[in-house]
Amino acid sequence: MKKFIMSAMVGALLASGSALAHHSFAMFDQTKIVTLKGTVVEFDWTNPHSWIQLAVPNAKGDSKTWKIELNSPNVLTRQGWKRSTLHAGDKVSVDINPLRDGSPGGLFLGVTLPDGKVIDSGLPRNGKPIVMMDQ
């Protein structure tokens, strides 16, 4: 029985470690803020995180699709979002912390909607890393 209890405890610790790892912001460069102006390709209202796919044109007129990670729908709702806040084809401006590896993506900080309304994530913009304390 002791072996079973010990195995269960080790399993619980390993599972909780992977859950905490999910909340890491280490992949984002929180010292940088990038403003993207583009067209919404898709808005995914989904758990555990919602996503904006944004087509951002470059100087040559080509566009690159950026994938922007937002909070969960329940948190977004408290910030003023609805499932219908963004639609494919909307022209928006989005502030993000970019991915450290240079891939076209980032952590959502705020958006200016087509009607001029601004929705902020509430995350700090002071260059200090976000530290999650899930314990």
URJOLIN-V647530 format. One record per residue. N is the residue number from 1. RES is the residue in three letters. PHI is phi as a letter, one per 40 degrees, with the letter a starting at -180 (* if undefined). D_LAST is the distance of its C-alpha to the last C-alpha in Angstrom with 2 decimals. Layout:
BEGIN
{{N	RES	PHI	D_LAST} {N	RES	PHI	D_LAST}}
END
This chain:
BEGIN
{{1	MET	*	28.24} {2	LYS	c	26.18} {3	LYS	c	26.16} {4	PHE	c	24.94} {5	ILE	c	22.01} {6	MET	c	21.14} {7	SER	c	21.50} {8	ALA	c	19.29} {9	MET	c	16.46} {10	VAL	c	17.01} {11	GLY	c	17.19} {12	ALA	c	13.89} {13	LEU	c	12.21} {14	LEU	c	14.33} {15	ALA	c	13.62} {16	SER	c	9.83} {17	GLY	c	10.74} {18	SER	c	13.21} {19	ALA	c	11.11} {20	LEU	c	8.92} {21	ALA	c	12.41} {22	HIS	c	13.72} {23	HIS	c	12.06} {24	SER	c	13.73} {25	PHE	b	16.46} {26	ALA	c	18.22} {27	MET	c	21.18} {28	PHE	b	22.19} {29	ASP	c	24.21} {30	GLN	c	22.67} {31	THR	c	25.57} {32	LYS	b	28.02} {33	ILE	b	28.78} {34	VAL	b	31.34} {35	THR	b	33.29} {36	LEU	b	34.60} {37	LYS	b	37.55} {38	GLY	a	38.40} {39	THR	b	38.89} {40	VAL	c	36.29} {41	VAL	c	36.93} {42	GLU	a	34.28} {43	PHE	b	31.40} {44	ASP	c	29.00} {45	TRP	c	27.19} {46	THR	a	24.82} {47	ASN	c	21.29} {48	PRO	c	18.79} {49	HIS	b	20.46} {50	SER	c	23.91} {51	TRP	b	26.36} {52	ILE	b	29.50} {53	GLN	b	32.17} {54	LEU	b	34.44} {55	ALA	c	37.89} {56	VAL	b	38.46} {57	PRO	c	42.06} {58	ASN	b	43.09} {59	ALA	c	46.28} {60	LYS	c	48.35} {61	GLY	g	47.42} {62	ASP	c	45.38} {63	SER	b	41.88} {64	LYS	b	38.62} {65	THR	c	35.90} {66	TRP	b	32.49} {67	LYS	b	29.37} {68	ILE	b	26.88} {69	GLU	c	23.33} {70	LEU	b	22.25} {71	ASN	c	19.45} {72	SER	c	19.53} {73	PRO	d	22.54} {74	ASN	c	20.82} {75	VAL	c	19.43} {76	LEU	d	22.84} {77	THR	d	24.66} {78	ARG	c	23.10} {79	GLN	c	24.26} {80	GLY	h	27.76} {81	TRP	c	28.01} {82	LYS	b	29.91} {83	ARG	d	30.54} {84	SER	c	33.93} {85	THR	c	32.92} {86	LEU	b	33.97} {87	HIS	b	36.80} {88	ALA	d	38.32} {89	GLY	g	40.92} {90	ASP	c	39.26} {91	LYS	c	39.75} {92	VAL	b	36.62} {93	SER	b	35.17} {94	VAL	b	31.53} {95	ASP	c	29.53} {96	ILE	b	27.02} {97	ASN	c	25.21} {98	PRO	c	27.16} {99	LEU	c	26.10} {100	ARG	c	26.45} {101	ASP	c	28.85} {102	GLY	g	31.31} {103	SER	c	31.12} {104	PRO	c	31.90} {105	GLY	a	28.53} {106	GLY	i	25.71} {107	LEU	c	22.89} {108	PHE	c	24.31} {109	LEU	b	24.66} {110	GLY	a	27.56} {111	VAL	b	30.72} {112	THR	b	34.21} {113	LEU	c	35.69} {114	PRO	d	39.42} {115	ASP	c	40.22} {116	GLY	g	38.70} {117	LYS	c	35.64} {118	VAL	b	32.54} {119	ILE	b	29.02} {120	ASP	b	26.25} {121	SER	c	22.69} {122	GLY	g	21.38} {123	LEU	c	19.85} {124	PRO	c	21.03} {125	ARG	b	24.36} {126	ASN	b	24.56} {127	GLY	g	24.02} {128	LYS	c	20.75} {129	PRO	c	18.10} {130	ILE	c	15.18} {131	VAL	b	11.87} {132	MET	c	8.91} {133	MET	b	5.62} {134	ASP	c	3.77} {135	GLN	b	0.00}}
END
